[in-house]
Amino acid sequence: MNLTISGHHLEVTPALREYVLTKLDRVTRHFDQVVDINVLLTVEKQKEKERRQKAEVTVHVKGRDIFVEQAHEDLYAAIDQLMDKLDRQVCRHKDKLQDHHHQAAKRMDMPAS
């Protein structure tokens, strides 16, 4: 699994990198077919104070790409909310991959007695 953590208008500190890694553990624990993950942390210089810190992640899993973004006034809170969203989407993707269709009992061939 390739992991890229980058910052835009912000230096990615070791503490920030470690925080993102611990949060990503939960996602990779649920779904192990992750090919690569790109995390982008951004500080925007717009006027509204809330939603200035933005975190976005693109997860390339077998079958599709999952993109999630979240903005908040606190970067750590944005990362928390982002990982919650990502976890839900990864679980939904994993659920779609599993075959939940079972044959009805009346459709099964009964063995001759």
C-alpha positions as CSV (number, residue, x, y, z in Angstrom):
1,M,0.0,0.0,0.0
2,N,1.4,3.4,-1.0
3,L,0.7,6.3,1.3
4,T,1.2,9.9,0.4
5,I,0.6,12.7,2.9
6,S,1.1,16.2,1.6
7,G,0.3,19.7,2.7
8,H,-0.8,22.8,0.8
9,H,0.1,26.1,2.5
10,L,1.0,24.1,5.5
11,E,4.0,22.0,6.7
12,V,3.1,18.4,7.5
13,T,4.6,17.9,11.0
14,P,5.5,14.5,12.3
15,A,2.7,14.8,14.9
16,L,0.2,15.5,12.1
17,R,1.5,12.6,10.0
18,E,1.3,10.2,13.0
19,Y,-2.3,11.4,13.7
20,V,-3.3,10.7,10.1
21,L,-1.6,7.3,10.2
22,T,-3.4,6.2,13.4
23,K,-6.8,7.3,12.0
24,L,-6.1,5.4,8.7
25,D,-5.5,2.2,10.7
26,R,-9.2,1.9,11.3
27,V,-10.0,2.1,7.6
28,T,-7.3,-0.4,6.6
29,R,-8.5,-2.8,9.3
30,H,-11.9,-2.9,7.8
31,F,-10.8,-3.4,4.2
32,D,-7.4,-4.8,3.3
33,Q,-7.5,-4.4,-0.5
34,V,-6.3,-0.8,-0.5
35,V,-3.8,-0.1,-3.3
36,D,-2.9,3.4,-2.5
37,I,-3.9,6.4,-0.4
38,N,-3.3,10.1,-1.1
39,V,-4.0,12.6,1.8
40,L,-3.9,16.3,1.2
41,L,-4.1,18.8,4.1
42,T,-4.8,22.4,3.2
43,V,-5.1,25.7,4.9
44,E,-7.2,28.1,2.8
45,K,-6.8,31.8,3.1
46,Q,-10.4,32.7,2.6
47,K,-12.3,35.1,4.8
48,E,-14.6,32.8,6.7
49,K,-12.8,31.5,9.7
50,E,-14.7,28.3,10.1
51,R,-14.0,25.7,7.4
52,R,-10.5,27.1,6.7
53,Q,-8.7,23.9,7.4
54,K,-9.4,21.2,4.8
55,A,-8.5,17.6,4.6
56,E,-9.1,15.4,1.6
57,V,-8.2,11.8,0.9
58,T,-8.3,9.7,-2.2
59,V,-8.3,5.9,-1.6
60,H,-7.6,3.6,-4.6
61,V,-9.1,0.3,-3.7
62,K,-9.6,-2.7,-6.0
63,G,-12.5,-1.8,-8.2
64,R,-12.8,2.0,-7.7
65,D,-11.5,5.2,-6.2
66,I,-13.0,6.7,-3.1
67,F,-12.7,10.5,-2.6
68,V,-13.7,12.2,0.6
69,E,-13.1,15.8,1.7
70,Q,-14.0,17.6,4.9
71,A,-13.4,21.2,6.1
72,H,-13.4,22.5,9.7
73,E,-11.9,25.3,11.7
74,D,-9.6,22.8,13.4
75,L,-7.5,20.5,11.2
76,Y,-7.6,17.6,13.7
77,A,-11.4,17.8,13.8
78,A,-11.5,17.9,10.0
79,I,-9.3,14.7,9.9
80,D,-11.6,13.0,12.4
81,Q,-14.7,13.8,10.4
82,L,-12.9,12.8,7.2
83,M,-12.0,9.4,8.5
84,D,-15.5,8.8,9.8
85,K,-16.9,9.5,6.3
86,L,-14.1,7.4,4.6
87,D,-14.8,4.5,7.0
88,R,-18.5,4.5,6.1
89,Q,-17.7,4.7,2.3
90,V,-15.1,1.9,2.5
91,C,-17.6,-0.3,4.5
92,R,-20.3,0.4,2.0
93,H,-17.9,-0.5,-0.9
94,K,-16.9,-3.7,0.9
95,D,-20.5,-4.6,1.5
96,K,-21.3,-4.2,-2.2
97,L,-18.4,-6.5,-3.2
98,Q,-19.7,-9.3,-1.0
99,D,-22.4,-11.5,-2.6
100,H,-25.4,-11.4,-0.3
101,H,-27.7,-13.2,-2.7
102,H,-28.7,-16.6,-1.5
103,Q,-30.8,-19.0,-3.5
104,A,-34.3,-19.4,-2.1
105,A,-35.0,-22.9,-0.6
106,K,-37.7,-23.7,-3.2
107,R,-35.3,-22.9,-6.0
108,M,-32.6,-25.3,-4.9
109,D,-32.5,-28.8,-6.4
110,M,-33.7,-31.2,-3.8
111,P,-31.8,-34.5,-3.8
112,A,-33.9,-37.5,-4.7
113,S,-34.7,-39.7,-1.7
